[in-house]
Amino acid sequence: MIYHDLEWGVPVHDEQRLFENLSLEIFQAGLTWQLILKYRQALRQAFYQFDPQLIAQMNTKQVQGLYHDNRIIRNHSKIDAVIENSKVLTGLHQMGWSLSETLWQHVNAMPLDHHLAPGEVIVTKPFVSTLTEQLKQLGFKRIGPKTCYALLQASGMVNDHLVNCYRHDELSQVVS
């Protein structure tokens, strides 16, 4: 799969790309990742390439248009969460806050490599509970431990490629 081979687990520091990853993880909740990848291009178009400033400026008519746009996932609460999160992020940016710095500080600015063997599972709730609470306190919506951990995995803050996967070794070298 192209996403696995080229994107998943590659370290990301760019604010807009991190916001896209967060938004896609919100849309993914309860759905398959393959479905999200199917809709990703349309979601990018509908949400201005996930530019939080542009999304934050959407008016009621534009939001209503998203609710009826059959090219995207039309879950109202997920759409509303992305829009609200863009407003939160834009406001925090105006105060000098960085999503990238906040996320990366939870892994001490260095990707964590869990060296997972086939069948091995990480207990994520204790690992991400502080981050989840911090984001909720800042005003982010639809943020839970699974969404936060998936964001860390997708954005390369955690290398959870199995040790027998060729991407594990490639990304471990990024960590070293």
Buried (B, 14 or more C-beta within 10 A) or exposed (E): EEEEEEBBBBBBBEBBBBBBBBBBBBBBBEEEBEEBBEBBEBBBEBBBEBBBEEBBBBEEEEBEEBEEBEEBBEBEEBBBBBBBBBBBBBBBBEEEEBBBEBBBEBBEEEBBBBEBEEEEEEEBEEBBEEBBEBBBEBBBBBBBBBBBBBBBBBBBBBBBBBBEBEBBEBBBEBEE
